[in-house]
Amino acid sequence: MIGYVTIGTNDLTRAEKFYDALLAELGAKRVMANDRMRFYGAGQGKPMIAVCTPADGQKATVGNGMMVALSASSKEEVDRIYKKAIELGAKDEGPPGPRNPRFYGGYFRDLDGNKLVAFVMG
């Protein structure tokens, strides 16, 4: 259902270094780029994440209530992704752990303040 999600940045060079390293932990890589956007994907037909500077030329701001959920395959992968994000300079928003009996997630904010969660169900 979701084709891609865009995440705004005010420093594309800094953001691409962060997302190149972070999303590689999920098997994703940069699949397309232009002067203001970097798209990451894990395979044809799968949803993508794009990091971009705003098209209107205004400053990128964090959407209140907006969050991107990165699907992991295990609790160990959630832990690894969260740890990698923090190593890359992300801010902790809730360490990995169970949030209910079927959801395990670790929350963080990227270098521009966008909120993400690495999670696994089951």
N, C-alpha and C positions, 0 to 999 in steps of 0.2 A: 504494500500500500504506500509506503514512503519511498520516494525516489532519492531524495537527498535533503539534508539539513544544512543551512548556512550558519556560520558562527562569525560574528564581526570581530575585526581586529584593527588596531591603530598602528601596528607595526608588523607588516606582513613577513618580513625577513625573520623576525624573532618568533612569530607564530608558526611559520613553516618548520623551523628547527624543532620546536616543541612537538608539533603534530607528526612530523616525520618519525621521530623517535617513539612517541607514545603509541601511535596507531600501528606501528610495526609490531608491537607486542600482541596485537590482535590479528596479525597476518595481512594488514592493509598496507597499501603503498599509494604514493601519489600517482594518479592516473591521468590527470589533466591539469593544465595550468595556463593562465593568461596574465596580463599585467596586474590584475587586482584579485585573482582568485586561485586557490589551490584545492583541487578535488582529490579525495582519498577514497579508495574502495578496496574491497576484499574479494572481488570477483564480479564477472559480468552478470547483470540482472539483480545484484544485491544493492541495498541502500548505500548511499555515499554521504560523506561529510565534506563540506566545502568551507574553507576559511577564507574570508574576504574582507577587503576594505569596502565600506558602504558605497553603493552606486551613486548616491546623491552628493558625495564628496564631504559630507558632514562627519563628525566624530562618531566612531562606533561606541555604543553604550550597551550595557548589560540589560537584557530583558528581565524584568521582575517576574518570577514564576517560570521562566523559560529554563529548560534543562535538557541536555542530550544524554541519553542512556546508551552506554556501550555494552553490548551483550557479550558476556564471557562464557566459556565452556565449563568452568569449575570455580570453586572457592579459591583455589590456589592461583588461578589466572586473575581473578578479581584482585587478590592481594598483590600480585606482581604488577598489574596495571596501575593500581593505586600508588604503590611504592615508586614506580617509574615516574608517575606524574609529579609526586612530591620531590623526587630527585631532580626533575627538570624545572623546578621552581613553582609548581602549583601550590595553592593554599588549601589546607585541610578544611573540609566541610563536614566531616564525619567519617572516622576510620572504618575499614571493612568490618562487617559483622552482620548478624541476622537482624532484620527489621520486622520480620514476622516469620512464621514457621516455614514459608516457602520462598522467601526473598532474602538474598545475601548481597550486600552492596557496600561500596566505598565511595564517598562523595568528595569532590574537589573542585576548585576553581582554577581555570587556566590562567595564563599570564595576563590576559585582558579582563579577568573577572567573570568569564562565562562559566556557569555551573555544569558539571558533568558527573555522572555516576557510572562506575563499572559494576555490573551486576550479573547474577546468575539466579535462575528460578529452580525450585525443586529441592 
